């Protein structure tokens, strides 16, 4: 509703910083990342560049198992040329998954 309704197609690049816990039986992974791509508006807004960066944390609580809990404390997206002078800050997100 704020005039920036749309979606993005992005390429994301980052790395993992693994921190072993309890002698390596658990692991906390901190994963900073950056992304760049194209934002496309749904209300005839056209396409423009989009850049974002953020950090995720994953906690692997079970030794030898790929199950993890995930939290993304923030992601900041910048849309150059959109008339938006401040970056868009996305709020806290949580989830769970399984890594192969």
Residue pairs with C-beta under 8 A, 6 or more apart in sequence:
3 43
3 45
4 41
4 45
4 79
4 82
4 84
4 88
5 41
5 42
5 43
6 39
6 40
6 41
6 42
6 43
6 45
7 39
7 40
7 42
8 37
8 38
8 39
8 40
8 50
8 77
9 37
9 38
9 40
10 35
10 36
10 37
10 38
10 50
10 52
11 35
11 36
11 37
12 33
12 34
12 35
13 33
13 34
13 35
14 31
14 32
14 33
14 34
15 31
15 32
15 33
16 29
16 30
16 31
17 29
17 30
17 31
17 32
18 27
18 28
18 29
19 27
19 28
19 29
19 30
20 26
20 27
21 27
21 28
24 63
25 63
26 59
26 60
26 61
26 62
26 63
27 59
27 60
28 57
28 58
28 59
28 60
29 57
29 58
29 59
29 60
29 68
30 55
30 56
30 57
31 55
31 56
31 57
31 58
32 53
32 54
32 55
33 53
33 54
33 55
33 56
34 51
34 52
34 53
35 50
35 51
35 52
35 53
36 49
36 50
36 51
36 52
37 49
37 50
38 47
38 48
38 49
38 50
39 47
39 48
39 49
39 50
39 79
39 82
40 46
40 47
41 47
48 79
48 80
48 81
48 82
49 79
49 80
49 81
50 77
50 78
50 79
51 77
51 78
51 80
52 75
52 76
52 77
52 78
53 75
53 76
54 72
54 73
54 74
54 75
54 76
54 90
55 72
55 73
55 74
56 70
56 71
56 72
57 70
57 71
57 72
57 73
58 68
58 69
58 70
58 99
59 68
59 69
59 70
60 66
60 67
60 68
60 99
61 67
61 68
61 69
66 98
66 99
66 100
67 96
67 97
67 98
68 96
68 97
68 98
68 99
69 94
69 95
69 96
70 94
70 95
70 96
70 97
71 92
71 93
71 94
71 95
72 90
72 92
72 93
72 94
73 92
74 89
74 90
74 91
74 92
75 89
75 90
76 87
76 88
76 89
76 90
77 87
77 88
77 90
78 87
78 88
79 88
